[in-house]
Amino acid sequence: MKMKLLALLILIGGSTHAATSEAVAAPTLLPLVQQAQAAKISAEILTRNHYKKVPLDDALSQKIFDRYLKDMDGEKLFFTQADVDAFSVARNKLDDAIYGDDLKAPFTMFNHYQRRVVERFTYSGELLKKGFDFSDKETYQIDREKAAWPASVAELQDLWRKRVKGDWLRLKLAGSDDKAIRATLGKRYDKALSRAAKVKSDDVFQLFMNAYTMSIEPHTNYLGPKASEEFDISMRLSLFGIGAVLSENEEYTTIRELVAGGPAALSNKLKVGDRIVRVGEGAGGTMTDVVGWRINDVVELIRGNKGSQVVLEILPATAGVDGKQERVSLVRDKINVSQQAAKKSIIQTKNGGVTRQVGVISLPVFYLDFDARTRGDTDFKSATRDVAKLLEELKKDNVDSVLIDLRNNGGGALTEAVELTGLFIGKGPVVQQRNSQGAIRIEAAENAAPAWTKPVGVLINRGSASASEIFAAAIQDYGRGVVIGETSFGKGTVQTLVNLDKLIKSDKPRFGELKMTVAQFFRVNGGTTQLRGVVPDISLPSTTDRDEFGESSYGNALPWAQIPAITYRPAGDLTELLPMLKIRHDTRIGQDKEFAYLLEDIAEVQAKRKGNVISLNEAVRRKERDTQDARTKLREAGKENAAAEKSSAKAGDKAERSATARAALKLQQDDGLQANERNVTANLAAEKARKDEKDIYLNEAAEILGDEVELLKSNVRLASRVQPGVASEVRQKAN
């Protein structure tokens, strides 16, 4: 193996490309001792305890090799076929590298990738000096994942010539002149070079380890110490810091948002757009210059223990780069990450002159502060607890039904999915788990009675996965509510966290954690959501390419399976109700221009995906842009006229509708910039405009629940089937 590894080093070290600038060079990264130890420990755990038993051998080494290459250069824009051929001596040896505490091979591959990144972006910068002829009838391939590796450096350079030409044309179409375009793209490519110089050994190790873990099964991951900390924060929704959301803008870490009630907001000394220049610990601490730093490294400096002091030196948002800097001292405190917490809203629907109120609870993740609950804290953070409180508030609001919005909720704590289901079914089994030995365990809700007895719906999309699917499936199987939206992700597996530091009794966070698949879950009816997902009772148009996103897009996903159903008592029977709801839904969206527009847009996106090329001819692109702008203006004019017919034509209303139309048009126009090239205020304004846009999926789901309420109130026999317990209560009260 050592001779082959030496060959790899020689082959890669001796491979050269066309002349490039010597001004920028990525650092040569080497594996750390603890990383080799962490890899070996992980291998021992995975081969013994993973749900899918896969030995770490030459066969798996080949899969790791292919995935590692894909994770580095999935679009085949940096390596040539000669590079890949040079790497191939390590193809069957990555298992030996892990077991032998020798990670030189994957690090050598990555260092070579970094050199290619520097070469390609240096070459891109050189192309800016020349300019381009946009009258040529050229095209550029959008998705190169399935393309062959470039056969030569010349072919690779031609790809990048087209790529840079495409970047230039986007800015030109947005109205920028040549001087501004050169400045924008020059900064962009310099930034890419700067990012390459900031990559650390930990980044390479995590990339390689995830190539290993995900070659076993898609949802097994390695979390380095920093990634592990971020995962913990996402689950407990809290951290100790200053309460500022930060973003990267050019070379500065910039304040993007101030969290209400946090130290930063309460100080009244920081504003959105302020740029952090230096960070210090305590009043007399050394100030560290952080300009040009990676944002996660700046965040690490700012976070700390509760009650400790952090000092920030900032360049105010209104100041130029040479403006006067200001120093702000803040005391760190507990910050709640409210963006991921459950939230409520109310949507009104009208049918036949009757107004219905639908309470909406949006849940982005099934969060749970495991440590706080284990310690016995009485106020530990929990998705179920928060939803229960919101349900009580919605009862006081006297809403007719509740819609649980789980779109893009990728899961979280399994126990939260079970307990949340209990809020709607009371007591009963929710999900079955089967471990690698075939033993089946039933997870059940233990609520004495449901917290919500009125109609309920669940809104899902392709991004709804894992715990979201457990909840939606249980609500569907129990006949408790209507599931609306797209077929969900299809993740039917259960993961556990293995803390490697605790396992080997390390007193410092050195080795990270494994998120490892240990079981597969099954519905109470015996089926699984694996691969197939939860199929909604009422489907909405799908904007997702199922071949590219979802469990079925993974070649090594676990297969669909079925086990015996368990005994459970359905909460209702929606068999008769669902066809009635679907007829009303189909009629409504058939008359809705918004849905017609949506279907047009979906067809256009699918056609572009299928074509997989974009024109680099200015005349062609201008025609496409003009057509898109004209279509958007026509749509917005139609919406404005429709809104005017429904409301009193007040001047203020008209002005607001016109502003909305202008914002919608601007959002759909491509400015050619990347997010970190726009100022923070512009990004926030664009995000607000997107949030303010009509959510036709959410509104239609609310309409469906409004229909359900009307049908149940007008038909006692139907209500007795859909909600037998509630119907019985109504009859008793009537008597």
C-alpha positions in Angstrom: 0.0 0.0 0.0 2.8 2.4 0.9 4.3 2.1 -2.6 1.0 2.8 -4.2 0.4 5.8 -2.0 3.8 7.1 -2.9 2.8 6.7 -6.6 -0.3 8.7 -5.9 1.7 11.5 -4.3 4.2 11.5 -7.2 1.5 11.4 -9.9 -0.5 14.2 -8.4 2.4 16.3 -7.4 3.8 16.1 -10.9 0.6 16.9 -12.7 0.6 20.4 -14.1 -1.9 22.7 -15.9 -1.5 25.7 -18.2 0.2 28.7 -16.7 -1.6 30.3 -13.8 -0.9 33.1 -11.4 1.6 32.3 -8.6 0.1 35.0 -6.4 -2.4 32.8 -4.7 -1.8 29.3 -3.3 -4.1 27.1 -1.2 -2.5 25.7 1.9 -1.3 22.1 1.9 -3.4 20.4 4.5 -2.4 17.4 6.6 -4.4 15.0 8.6 -4.3 15.3 12.4 -3.5 12.4 14.7 -7.0 12.6 16.4 -8.7 12.5 13.0 -7.1 9.2 12.1 -8.1 7.9 15.5 -11.7 9.2 15.0 -11.9 7.5 11.6 -10.8 4.1 13.0 -13.1 4.3 16.0 -16.0 5.3 13.7 -15.2 2.3 11.4 -15.3 -0.1 14.3 -18.7 1.3 15.5 -20.3 1.4 12.1 -19.3 -2.2 11.1 -20.7 -3.6 14.3 -23.7 -1.5 15.1 -25.2 0.0 11.9 -28.6 -1.1 10.9 -27.2 -2.0 7.5 -24.3 -4.3 8.0 -21.6 -3.3 5.5 -17.9 -4.3 6.0 -15.2 -1.7 5.4 -13.4 -3.5 2.6 -12.3 -2.9 -1.0 -15.8 -2.9 -2.3 -16.8 -0.1 0.1 -13.6 1.7 -0.5 -14.5 2.0 -4.2 -17.9 3.6 -3.2 -16.2 5.9 -0.8 -13.7 6.9 -3.5 -16.5 7.7 -6.0 -18.5 9.7 -3.5 -15.5 11.6 -2.3 -14.7 12.6 -5.9 -18.4 13.6 -6.4 -18.5 15.7 -3.2 -15.4 17.6 -4.2 -16.2 18.1 -7.9 -19.7 16.9 -8.6 -20.1 19.1 -11.6 -16.8 17.9 -13.1 -15.4 21.5 -13.4 -12.0 21.1 -11.7 -10.5 17.7 -12.4 -9.6 16.2 -15.8 -9.7 12.5 -16.6 -6.0 12.4 -16.1 -6.4 13.7 -12.5 -9.0 11.0 -11.8 -6.8 8.3 -13.3 -3.9 9.5 -11.1 -6.2 9.2 -8.0 -7.3 5.6 -9.0 -4.3 4.0 -7.2 -6.2 4.8 -4.0 -9.5 3.5 -5.2 -9.3 0.1 -3.3 -7.1 1.4 -0.5 -9.3 3.8 1.5 -10.4 1.0 3.8 -6.7 0.4 4.5 -6.2 4.1 5.1 -8.9 4.2 7.7 -7.9 1.0 9.5 -4.2 1.9 9.3 -4.5 5.4 10.8 -3.1 6.8 7.6 -5.3 9.5 5.9 -2.6 10.8 3.5 -4.5 9.6 0.4 -7.8 11.5 0.9 -5.9 14.6 2.0 -3.6 14.4 -1.0 -6.6 14.2 -3.3 -8.2 17.2 -1.6 -4.9 19.2 -1.8 -4.8 18.5 -5.5 -8.5 19.7 -5.8 -7.5 22.9 -4.0 -4.8 23.5 -6.5 -7.2 23.0 -9.3 -9.6 25.5 -7.7 -6.9 28.1 -7.5 -6.0 27.5 -11.2 -9.5 27.6 -12.4 -10.5 30.9 -10.6 -7.1 32.5 -11.5 -7.9 31.6 -15.1 -11.4 33.1 -14.7 -9.9 36.3 -13.5 -7.6 36.4 -16.6 -10.5 36.0 -18.9 -12.1 39.2 -17.6 -9.4 41.2 -19.2 -10.5 40.1 -22.7 -14.3 40.3 -22.7 -16.6 38.2 -24.9 -18.5 38.1 -28.1 -22.1 37.5 -27.3 -23.3 37.2 -30.9 -21.9 33.6 -31.1 -24.5 30.9 -30.9 -23.0 29.1 -28.0 -24.7 27.2 -25.1 -23.5 26.1 -21.7 -24.5 22.8 -20.0 -26.4 23.6 -16.8 -26.0 20.3 -14.9 -22.8 18.4 -15.6 -23.1 15.7 -12.9 -23.7 13.0 -15.5 -21.1 14.4 -18.0 -17.7 12.8 -18.6 -14.6 14.2 -17.0 -12.9 16.7 -19.3 -10.4 14.9 -21.4 -7.8 17.6 -21.5 -6.9 21.0 -19.9 -8.0 22.7 -23.1 -11.5 21.2 -22.7 -11.6 22.2 -19.1 -10.6 25.8 -19.9 -13.3 26.0 -22.6 -15.8 25.0 -20.0 -14.7 27.8 -17.7 -14.6 30.3 -20.6 -18.3 29.5 -21.1 -19.0 29.7 -17.4 -17.4 33.1 -17.1 -19.1 34.2 -20.2 -22.4 33.2 -18.7 -21.6 35.2 -15.5 -20.8 38.2 -17.6 -24.0 37.9 -19.7 -26.2 37.7 -16.6 -24.8 41.0 -15.3 -25.0 42.6 -18.7 -28.6 41.7 -19.1 -29.3 43.2 -15.6 -27.9 46.5 -16.8 -24.3 46.6 -15.7 -21.6 48.1 -17.9 -18.3 46.3 -18.7 -16.3 48.2 -16.0 -18.8 47.3 -13.3 -19.0 43.7 -14.6 -15.2 43.3 -14.4 -15.2 44.7 -10.9 -18.1 42.4 -9.7 -16.7 39.2 -11.2 -13.1 40.1 -10.2 -14.2 40.3 -6.6 -16.3 37.1 -6.9 -13.4 35.1 -8.3 -11.0 36.6 -5.7 -13.4 35.6 -3.0 -13.4 32.0 -4.3 -9.6 32.0 -4.1 -9.8 33.5 -0.6 -12.2 30.7 0.5 -9.8 28.1 -0.8 -7.1 29.6 1.3 -9.2 29.3 4.5 -10.1 25.6 4.3 -8.9 23.7 7.3 -7.9 20.2 8.1 -11.2 19.7 9.9 -13.2 20.5 6.8 -11.3 18.0 4.7 -11.7 15.3 7.3 -15.5 15.9 7.7 -15.9 15.8 3.9 -14.0 12.5 3.7 -15.8 10.9 6.7 -19.2 11.8 5.2 -18.1 10.2 2.0 -17.5 7.1 4.0 -20.6 7.2 6.2 -23.0 8.1 3.4 -21.6 5.3 1.2 -23.1 2.9 3.7 -26.5 4.6 3.8 -27.7 8.1 3.0 -28.6 9.3 6.6 -25.4 8.2 8.4 -23.1 11.2 9.0 -20.0 12.2 10.8 -20.2 15.4 12.8 -16.9 17.0 13.8 -16.7 18.9 17.1 -18.0 22.2 15.5 -20.7 20.5 13.5 -21.8 18.6 16.5 -22.2 21.8 18.5 -24.3 23.3 15.7 -26.5 20.2 15.6 -27.1 20.5 19.4 -28.1 24.2 19.0 -30.5 23.3 16.3 -32.2 20.7 18.6 -32.4 22.8 21.8 -33.0 26.1 19.9 -30.7 28.0 22.3 -27.1 29.1 22.7 -25.1 31.6 24.7 -24.1 34.7 22.7 -25.1 38.2 21.8 -28.3 37.6 19.9 -27.2 38.6 16.4 -27.7 36.8 13.1 -24.6 37.2 11.0 -23.9 36.9 7.3 -20.8 37.1 5.1 -20.7 40.2 2.8 -17.5 40.5 0.8 -14.6 40.3 3.4 -16.8 41.3 6.3 -18.9 39.4 8.8 -22.0 41.6 8.8 -25.0 41.9 11.2 -28.0 40.6 9.4 -30.6 40.6 12.1 -30.8 41.5 15.8 -32.7 38.9 17.9 -35.4 40.7 20.0 -34.5 40.7 23.7 -30.9 39.7 23.1 -27.8 41.7 24.3 -27.1 43.1 20.9 -30.7 44.5 20.5 -30.9 45.7 24.0 -27.7 47.6 23.8 -29.1 50.0 21.1 -25.5 50.2 19.8 -25.7 47.8 16.9 -27.6 48.0 13.7 -28.4 45.8 10.7 -25.5 46.2 8.2 -22.8 46.9 10.8 -19.6 45.1 9.9 -17.5 43.4 12.6 -13.8 44.2 12.3 -12.3 42.9 15.6 -13.5 40.7 18.4 -12.0 40.6 22.0 -12.7 38.7 25.2 -13.4 40.9 28.2 -12.7 44.6 28.7 -8.9 44.3 28.7 -8.6 41.4 26.3 -6.6 41.4 23.0 -8.7 42.4 20.0 -8.5 39.9 17.1 -8.8 41.3 13.6 -11.5 39.1 11.8 -11.7 40.8 8.4 -11.5 38.1 5.8 -12.2 35.3 8.3 -14.7 32.5 7.7 -18.0 33.4 9.3 -18.1 30.3 11.5 -14.7 31.2 13.0 -16.0 34.7 13.8 -19.1 33.2 15.4 -17.0 30.9 17.5 -15.1 33.9 18.9 -18.4 35.8 19.7 -20.1 32.9 21.4 -19.1 32.0 25.0 -20.3 31.4 28.5 -23.3 33.1 30.0 -22.4 36.3 31.8 -19.0 36.7 30.1 -18.1 39.9 28.2 -17.3 40.1 24.5 -16.0 43.3 22.8 -16.8 44.1 19.2 -15.2 46.7 17.0 -17.5 47.5 14.2 -17.6 49.6 11.1 -21.1 51.1 11.0 -23.4 50.3 8.1 -23.4 54.0 7.1 -19.6 54.3 7.0 -17.3 53.8 4.2 -14.4 51.2 4.4 -12.2 54.0 5.8 -14.9 55.2 8.2 -14.6 55.6 11.9 -14.9 52.4 13.8 -16.8 52.0 17.0 -16.3 49.7 20.0 -19.2 47.9 21.7 -19.1 45.8 24.9 -21.8 43.2 25.4 -22.5 40.6 28.1 -23.4 37.2 26.7 -26.7 35.7 27.6 -29.0 32.8 26.6 -30.4 33.3 23.2 -33.4 31.4 21.9 -33.3 30.6 18.2 -36.9 31.6 17.5 -36.8 31.1 13.8 -37.1 27.4 14.2 -39.7 27.4 16.9 -43.4 26.6 16.3 -45.5 29.6 15.3 -49.2 30.2 14.7 -51.3 32.3 12.4 -55.0 32.4 11.4 -56.4 32.2 7.8 -60.0 33.1 7.1 -61.8 31.3 4.4 -65.2 32.2 2.9 -67.8 29.8 1.5 -71.4 30.7 0.8 -71.2 33.8 2.9 -69.9 32.0 5.9 -66.4 32.8 7.2 -64.3 30.0 8.7 -61.2 30.5 10.7 -58.3 28.0 10.2 -55.5 28.1 12.7 -52.1 27.4 11.2 -49.2 26.0 13.2 -45.9 26.1 11.3 -43.3 23.7 12.6 -39.8 23.9 10.9 -38.2 21.1 13.0 -39.1 18.5 15.7 -36.8 20.1 18.3 -36.0 18.9 21.8 -33.5 20.0 24.4 -32.3 16.5 25.4 -29.8 17.7 28.0 -32.3 20.0 29.8 -34.9 17.3 29.9 -32.4 14.8 31.3 -31.3 17.3 34.0 -34.9 17.6 35.1 -35.4 21.2 34.0 -39.1 22.0 34.1 -39.0 24.4 31.2 -37.0 22.4 28.7 -37.6 23.3 25.0 -39.8 21.0 23.1 -41.8 21.2 19.9 -44.7 19.3 21.4 -44.9 21.6 24.4 -44.8 24.7 22.2 -47.5 23.3 19.9 -49.7 22.4 22.9 -49.5 26.1 24.0 -50.4 27.3 20.6 -53.4 25.0 20.4 -54.7 26.5 23.7 -54.3 29.9 22.2 -56.1 28.9 19.1 -59.0 27.5 21.2 -59.3 31.0 22.7 -59.2 32.4 19.2 -62.2 30.1 18.4 -60.8 28.7 15.2 -62.8 26.0 13.4 -59.8 23.8 12.5 -56.1 23.5 12.7 -53.5 23.0 9.9 -50.1 21.7 10.9 -47.6 23.0 8.3 -44.6 20.6 8.0 -43.3 21.7 4.7 -39.5 21.4 4.5 -39.5 20.0 8.1 -36.6 17.5 7.8 -37.4 15.8 11.1 -35.7 15.8 14.5 -36.5 14.0 17.7 -38.6 10.8 17.2 -40.1 11.2 20.6 -41.4 14.6 19.6 -43.2 13.1 16.6 -44.8 10.5 18.9 -45.9 13.0 21.6 -47.1 15.6 19.0 -49.3 12.9 17.5 -50.8 12.3 21.0 -52.1 15.9 21.0 -54.5 14.8 18.3 -55.3 11.1 18.9 -54.8 10.9 22.7 -53.5 7.5 23.7 -52.4 4.9 21.2 -49.5 3.4 19.2 -47.9 5.9 16.7 -44.9 4.1 15.1 -43.1 0.8 15.1 -39.3 0.5 15.1 -37.4 -2.5 13.9 -33.7 -2.8 14.8 -30.9 -4.6 13.0 -31.6 -7.8 15.0 -35.3 -7.7 13.7 -36.7 -6.9 17.2 -39.8 -4.6 16.9 -40.6 -1.9 19.5 -43.8 0.1 19.5 -43.7 3.8 20.3 -47.0 5.0 21.7 -48.6 8.3 22.8 -49.7 8.3 26.4 -52.0 11.3 26.5 -55.1 10.7 28.5 -57.2 12.6 25.9 -56.4 14.6 22.8 -55.6 18.3 23.2 -57.4 19.1 20.0 -60.7 17.5 18.9 -61.8 19.7 16.0 -60.8 19.0 12.4 -57.1 18.9 11.7 -55.0 18.9 8.5 -51.3 18.3 7.7 -49.5 20.1 4.9 -46.4 18.4 3.6 -44.0 18.6 0.6 -41.0 16.7 -0.7 -38.9 18.3 2.0 -41.0 16.8 4.8 -39.0 13.9 6.1 -38.5 11.5 9.0 -40.3 12.7 12.1 -42.6 14.7 9.8 -43.5 11.6 8.0 -44.1 9.7 11.2 -46.6 12.3 12.4 -48.3 12.7 9.0 -48.6 8.9 8.5 -50.1 8.4 12.0 -52.7 11.2 11.4 -53.5 9.6 8.1 -53.7 6.0 9.4 -55.9 7.0 12.4 -58.2 8.8 10.1 -57.7 11.8 12.3 -57.1 14.4 9.6 -56.5 15.2 6.0 -53.0 15.1 4.6 -52.4 17.7 1.9 -49.5 18.6 -0.4 -46.8 16.6 -2.2 -45.6 13.1 -1.5 -43.0 13.4 1.3 -39.3 12.7 1.2 -39.4 8.9 1.9 -37.0 8.7 4.9 -38.1 5.7 7.0 -35.0 5.3 9.1 -34.1 6.1 12.7 -30.7 7.6 13.7 -28.9 7.8 17.1 -26.0 10.0 18.1 -22.8 8.4 19.3 -20.5 10.8 21.1 -17.0 9.5 20.3 -15.4 11.6 23.0 -17.7 10.1 25.7 -17.1 6.6 24.3 -13.3 6.8 24.7 -13.6 9.0 27.8 -11.9 12.1 26.3 -12.2 15.1 28.5 -12.0 17.5 25.5 -14.2 17.7 22.3 -11.7 16.1 19.9 -13.4 13.3 18.0 -16.9 14.5 17.3 -20.0 12.4 16.9 -21.6 9.8 14.6 -25.2 10.1 13.5 -25.9 6.5 12.7 -28.9 4.6 11.4 -29.9 2.0 13.9 -33.5 1.1 13.0 -36.2 1.4 10.5 -39.7 2.7 11.4 -43.0 1.4 10.2 -46.5 2.8 10.3 -49.1 1.3 12.6 -50.7 -0.3 9.5 -47.4 -2.2 8.9 -46.2 -0.2 5.9 -43.2 2.1 5.8 -42.5 5.6 4.5 -39.1 4.4 3.2 -38.7 5.3 -0.5 -42.4 5.8 -1.1 -43.0 8.6 1.5 -46.4 9.6 2.7 -48.8 10.0 -0.2 -51.2 12.9 0.5 -55.0 12.5 0.6 -55.3 15.5 -1.6 -52.3 16.3 -3.9 -51.1 19.8 -4.8 -48.8 20.4 -7.9 -45.2 19.4 -7.3 -42.4 21.7 -8.0 -39.7 19.1 -7.1 -37.8 16.7 -9.4 -38.3 13.4 -7.5 -35.3 11.9 -9.4 -33.1 14.6 -7.9 -34.5 15.1 -4.4 -35.9 12.5 -2.0 -35.0 9.1 -0.7 -35.6 7.5 -4.0 -32.8 9.6 -5.5 -30.2 7.7 -3.4 -28.8 4.6 -5.0 -28.0 3.0 -1.6 -31.2 3.8 0.2 -32.8 1.0 2.2 -35.6 -0.8 0.3 -39.3 -0.5 1.0 -40.6 -3.1 3.4 -43.6 -4.2 5.3 -44.3 -5.8 8.7 -47.5 -6.9 10.3 -49.9 -4.1 11.4 -50.5 -3.6 15.1 -53.9 -3.2 16.8 -55.0 0.4 17.1 -58.3 2.2 17.2 -58.9 4.7 14.4 -60.0 8.1 15.5 -62.3 8.5 12.4 -63.0 7.4 8.9 -62.4 9.9 6.1 -63.3 7.5 3.2 -66.6 9.2 2.4 -65.3 12.7 3.1 -62.2 12.8 1.0 -63.9 12.5 -2.5 -66.2 15.4 -1.5 -63.2 17.5 -0.5 -61.3 16.6 -3.7 -64.2 17.6 -6.0 -64.4 21.0 -4.3 -60.6 21.4 -4.4 -60.4 20.5 -8.1 -63.2 22.9 -9.0 -61.6 25.7 -7.0 -58.1 25.4 -8.4 -59.5 24.9 -11.9 -60.9 28.4 -11.7 -57.8 29.9 -9.9 -55.4 31.8 -12.2 -52.7 31.5 -9.5 -52.7 27.7 -10.0 -52.8 28.0 -13.7 -49.7 30.2 -13.5 -48.0 27.7 -11.2 -48.6 24.9 -13.6 -47.1 27.0 -16.4 -44.1 27.7 -14.3 -43.6 24.0 -13.4 -43.8 23.0 -17.0 -41.2 25.6 -17.9 -38.8 24.5 -15.2 -39.2 20.9 -16.2 -38.5 21.7 -19.9 -35.3 23.6 -18.8 -34.2 20.7 -16.7 -34.7 18.4 -19.6 -32.9 20.7 -22.1 -30.1 21.2 -19.6 -28.5 24.0 -21.6 -28.5 27.8 -21.4 -27.8 30.1 -24.3 -24.8 32.4 -24.2 -26.2 34.5 -27.1 -27.2 38.0 -26.0 -30.1 38.4 -28.4 -31.6 35.0 -27.5 -31.3 35.7 -23.8 -32.8 39.2 -24.1 -35.7 37.8 -25.9 -36.2 35.2 -23.1 -35.9 37.9 -20.5 -38.3 40.2 -22.3 -40.8 37.4 -22.6 -40.6 36.6 -18.9 -40.9 40.2 -17.9 -44.0 40.7 -20.1 -45.6 37.6 -18.7 -44.9 38.7 -15.2 -46.4 42.2 -15.8 -49.5 40.6 -17.4 -49.9 38.3 -14.4 -49.5 41.1 -11.9 -51.9 43.4 -13.8 -54.5 40.6 -13.7 -54.0 40.1 -10.0 -54.3 43.8 -9.4 -57.5 44.0 -11.3 -59.0 41.0 -9.6 -58.1 42.5 -6.2 -59.6 45.8 -7.2 -62.9 44.1 -8.0 -63.1 42.5 -4.6 -62.2 45.6 -2.6 -63.2 49.2 -2.4 -61.0 51.1 -4.7 -59.2 53.2 -2.2 -56.0 55.1 -3.2 -54.0 53.5 -0.5 -55.1 50.0 -1.6 -54.2 50.7 -5.2 -50.8 52.0 -4.2 -50.1 49.0 -2.1 -51.1 46.6 -4.9 -48.9 48.5 -7.4 -46.0 48.3 -5.0 -46.6 44.5 -4.6 -46.7 44.1 -8.3 -43.4 46.0 -8.7 -41.8 43.9 -6.0 -42.9 40.7 -7.6 -41.5 41.8 -11.0 -38.2 42.8 -9.5 -37.9 39.5 -7.6 -38.3 37.5 -10.9 -35.7 39.6 -12.7 -32.2 38.2 -12.5 -29.7 40.8 -11.2 -26.7 38.5 -11.9 -25.5 38.8 -8.3 -24.8 36.3 -5.6 -26.3 36.7 -2.2 -23.1 37.9 -0.5 -22.6 40.5 -3.3 -25.8 42.4 -2.4 -25.9 44.6 0.6 -27.7 43.2 3.6 -30.6 45.6 3.4 -31.3 44.6 -0.2 -31.2 40.9 0.7 -33.6 41.4 3.6 -36.0 43.4 1.4 -36.0 40.7 -1.2 -36.6 38.0 1.5 -39.5 40.1 3.0 -41.0 40.5 -0.5 -40.9 36.7 -1.0 -42.5 36.1 2.4 -45.2 38.6 1.6 -46.0 36.8 -1.7 -49.3 34.9 -1.6 -48.7 31.3 -0.4 -51.1 29.5 -2.7 -50.4 26.1 -1.2 -51.1 27.2 2.3 -54.2 29.1 1.3 -55.6 26.2 -0.6 -54.9 23.8 2.3 -56.9 26.2 4.5 -59.7 26.2 2.0 -59.8 22.4 2.1 -60.1 22.5 5.9 -62.8 25.2 5.6 -64.7 22.8 3.2 -64.3 20.0 5.8 -65.8 22.1 8.6 -68.8 23.1 6.4 -69.5 19.5 5.3 -69.3 18.2 8.9 -71.5 20.9 10.3 -74.1 20.3 7.6 -74.1 16.5 7.7 -74.4 14.8 11.1 -74.1 11.3 9.6 -70.8 12.2 7.9 -69.5 13.9 11.0 -70.3 10.8 13.1 -68.0 8.8 10.7 -65.2 11.4 10.5 -65.1 12.3 14.2 -67.3 9.8 16.0 -66.3 11.0 19.5 -66.9 14.6 18.7 -70.2 13.9 16.9 -71.4 12.0 20.0 -70.6 14.9 22.2 -72.6 17.2 19.9 -75.6 14.9 20.0 -75.5 14.7 23.8 -75.3 18.5 24.1 -78.2 18.8 21.7 -80.3 16.5 23.8 
